Amino acid sequence: MIIERTPNEIIFRFPKSMNLDDLQDLTDLFEYKELTKNSKTSQREVDDLVKTIKKGRWDKTKEQLD
């Protein structure tokens, strides 16, 4: 693996044999970190939002199954 810094970007070079699913997971993590770097939201607020979304989704699924 090689990490190279240029004036405008950082380049990661991996061997061709690297698992693409693993690389996608890393890419997702980097994207998440970039998108949330200036966020003032607490983990508790995120957890509460996820709980609300899941409950709403479950309520809709129950309606469809009945």
Helices and strands as residue ranges (DSSP letters): E 2-5, E 10-13, H 20-36, H 43-65
